[in-house]
Amino acid sequence: MVGEKKAKYLSRLKISTIAGILVVKIASNSGSVLALPPPEDTPEEILRTEIITAARSPVDGKPLTAAEYIQLQGQLQKRPTPTLNTKIRENIFLLRLRKTLLQLFPFLDL
């Protein structure tokens, strides 16, 4: 009985060893896999240090220089927000108040 277990163990060991050798052999023979990028590819470290001087307009998407982009940002920050007519502002307030009241008291007929 002990001899049979030992024989099974040795046969399994042989099979796993052969399978492992085959896997290593197949993996080492695959010449089509390249670990390095092509030489004309710019490394990421260099790309991170580049200073970007071209930009796009947030208004219409046209290309801008750095100076034009800064000037446009300044103009956008200086532009005052448009004010609504007081009548329109009052109507918006009343609509919001009506919506809130209907959420609190759904049985009201407003």
C-alpha positions as CSV (number, residue, x, y, z in Angstrom):
1,M,0.0,0.0,0.0
2,V,2.8,2.4,0.9
3,G,4.5,1.5,-2.4
4,E,1.4,2.4,-4.4
5,K,1.2,5.8,-2.7
6,K,4.8,6.4,-3.4
7,A,4.4,5.4,-7.0
8,K,1.4,7.7,-7.5
9,Y,3.3,10.6,-5.8
10,L,6.3,10.1,-8.1
11,S,4.1,9.9,-11.2
12,R,2.3,13.2,-10.2
13,L,5.7,14.8,-9.5
14,K,6.9,13.8,-12.9
15,I,3.8,15.1,-14.7
16,S,3.9,18.4,-12.8
17,T,7.7,18.8,-13.5
18,I,7.2,18.1,-17.2
19,A,4.2,20.6,-17.3
20,G,6.3,23.2,-15.6
21,I,9.2,22.8,-18.0
22,L,6.8,23.0,-21.0
23,V,5.3,26.2,-19.7
24,V,8.7,27.8,-19.2
25,K,9.9,26.6,-22.6
26,I,6.8,28.0,-24.3
27,A,7.0,31.3,-22.5
28,S,10.7,31.8,-23.3
29,N,10.2,31.0,-27.0
30,S,7.5,33.6,-27.7
31,G,9.6,36.1,-29.6
32,S,6.7,38.2,-30.7
33,V,6.2,39.8,-27.3
34,L,8.3,43.0,-26.8
35,A,8.7,44.4,-23.3
36,L,10.0,47.8,-24.5
37,P,8.2,50.6,-26.3
38,P,9.3,51.6,-29.7
39,P,12.3,53.9,-29.7
40,E,10.4,56.8,-31.3
41,D,8.0,56.8,-28.4
42,T,8.6,59.8,-26.0
43,P,9.0,58.6,-22.4
44,E,6.4,59.7,-19.9
45,E,8.9,61.3,-17.7
46,I,9.8,63.8,-20.4
47,L,6.2,64.4,-21.3
48,R,5.4,65.3,-17.7
49,T,8.1,68.0,-17.7
50,E,7.0,69.7,-20.9
51,I,5.4,73.1,-20.4
52,I,2.2,73.4,-22.4
53,T,1.9,76.7,-24.1
54,A,-1.1,76.0,-26.3
55,A,-4.7,76.1,-25.0
56,R,-8.3,76.0,-26.2
57,S,-10.8,78.6,-25.5
58,P,-13.5,77.6,-23.0
59,V,-16.0,79.7,-24.9
60,D,-15.7,78.3,-28.4
61,G,-12.9,75.8,-28.4
62,K,-10.6,77.7,-30.7
63,P,-6.8,77.2,-30.2
64,L,-5.2,80.1,-28.2
65,T,-1.7,81.0,-27.1
66,A,-0.9,81.2,-23.4
67,A,-1.1,85.0,-23.4
68,E,-4.5,85.0,-25.1
69,Y,-5.8,82.3,-22.7
70,I,-4.8,84.4,-19.7
71,Q,-6.4,87.5,-21.2
72,L,-9.6,85.6,-21.9
73,Q,-9.7,84.2,-18.4
74,G,-9.3,87.7,-17.0
75,Q,-12.2,88.9,-19.2
76,L,-14.4,86.1,-18.1
77,Q,-13.7,86.8,-14.4
78,K,-14.4,90.5,-14.7
79,R,-17.7,90.1,-16.5
80,P,-20.5,90.7,-14.0
81,T,-23.3,88.2,-13.7
82,P,-26.4,89.3,-15.5
83,T,-29.2,90.5,-13.2
84,L,-32.7,89.4,-13.7
85,N,-35.7,91.7,-13.9
86,T,-37.3,92.1,-10.4
87,K,-40.6,90.9,-11.7
88,I,-39.0,87.6,-13.0
89,R,-37.1,87.2,-9.8
90,E,-40.3,87.6,-7.8
91,N,-42.1,85.0,-10.0
92,I,-39.3,82.5,-9.5
93,F,-39.5,83.0,-5.7
94,L,-43.3,82.5,-5.7
95,L,-43.0,79.3,-7.8
96,R,-40.4,77.9,-5.4
97,L,-42.5,78.8,-2.5
98,R,-45.5,77.1,-4.1
99,K,-43.5,73.9,-4.8
100,T,-42.3,73.8,-1.2
101,L,-45.8,74.3,0.2
102,L,-47.2,71.5,-2.1
103,Q,-44.5,69.1,-0.8
104,L,-45.4,69.9,2.8
105,F,-49.2,70.1,2.3
106,P,-50.1,68.0,-0.8
107,F,-53.9,68.5,-0.2
108,L,-53.7,72.2,-0.9
109,D,-55.2,73.4,-4.1
110,L,-52.6,75.9,-5.3
